[in-house]
Amino acid sequence: MAEDRVAQFREVVELYPDDPVARFGLATACLEAGRAEEAVAEFREVLRLKPDYTAAYRGLGRALERLGRSEEAKAVYREGIALAPKTGDLQTGKEMEVFLKRLEKG
């Protein structure tokens, strides 16, 4: 099922390679399928295309955590938290605050 979603989103991204929403869907599907490295690459591409996509910071942080790259995840969460009030995405900002506090506690 998760692999099917990856394949479906990959098809959409092939049609619309510069669409950050399509890329976000692919990144999320990759993360759900256990493909954290691919998810990191796709979330980074989302942020290249749309630097204020707050949810992509959350996803990138989660993918980095799965790879054991805690320091990178913390930095990404901090960036996303700082951005959230500017974009009005306060819920995502709060979620990243929770993830960051958990990581900082070790």
ZIGIPE-V668374 format. One record per residue. N is the residue number from 1. RES is the residue in one small letter. SS is DSSP state (H for helix, E for strand, - for the rest). BURIAL is # if it has 9 or more other C-alpha atoms within 8 Angstrom, else .. Layout:
n: [N | N]
res: [RES | RES]
ss: [SS | SS]
burial: [BURIAL | BURIAL]
This chain:
n: [1 | 2 | 3 | 4 | 5 | 6 | 7 | 8 | 9 | 10 | 11 | 12 | 13 | 14 | 15 | 16 | 17 | 18 | 19 | 20 | 21 | 22 | 23 | 24 | 25 | 26 | 27 | 28 | 29 | 30 | 31 | 32 | 33 | 34 | 35 | 36 | 37 | 38 | 39 | 40 | 41 | 42 | 43 | 44 | 45 | 46 | 47 | 48 | 49 | 50 | 51 | 52 | 53 | 54 | 55 | 56 | 57 | 58 | 59 | 60 | 61 | 62 | 63 | 64 | 65 | 66 | 67 | 68 | 69 | 70 | 71 | 72 | 73 | 74 | 75 | 76 | 77 | 78 | 79 | 80 | 81 | 82 | 83 | 84 | 85 | 86 | 87 | 88 | 89 | 90 | 91 | 92 | 93 | 94 | 95 | 96 | 97 | 98 | 99 | 100 | 101 | 102 | 103 | 104 | 105 | 106]
res: [m | a | e | d | r | v | a | q | f | r | e | v | v | e | l | y | p | d | d | p | v | a | r | f | g | l | a | t | a | c | l | e | a | g | r | a | e | e | a | v | a | e | f | r | e | v | l | r | l | k | p | d | y | t | a | a | y | r | g | l | g | r | a | l | e | r | l | g | r | s | e | e | a | k | a | v | y | r | e | g | i | a | l | a | p | k | t | g | d | l | q | t | g | k | e | m | e | v | f | l | k | r | l | e | k | g]
ss: [- | H | H | H | H | H | H | H | H | H | H | H | H | H | H | - | - | - | - | H | H | H | H | H | H | H | H | H | H | H | H | H | - | - | - | H | H | H | H | H | H | H | H | H | H | H | H | H | H | - | - | - | - | H | H | H | H | H | H | H | H | H | H | H | H | H | - | - | - | H | H | H | H | H | H | H | H | H | H | H | H | H | H | H | H | H | H | - | - | H | H | H | H | H | H | H | H | H | H | H | H | H | H | H | H | -]
burial: [. | # | . | . | # | # | . | . | # | # | . | # | # | . | . | . | # | . | # | # | . | # | # | # | # | # | # | # | # | # | # | . | # | . | # | # | . | # | # | # | # | # | # | # | # | # | # | . | # | . | . | . | # | # | . | # | # | # | # | # | # | # | # | # | # | . | . | . | # | # | . | # | # | # | . | # | # | # | # | # | # | # | # | # | # | . | . | . | # | . | . | # | # | # | # | # | # | . | # | # | . | . | # | . | . | .]
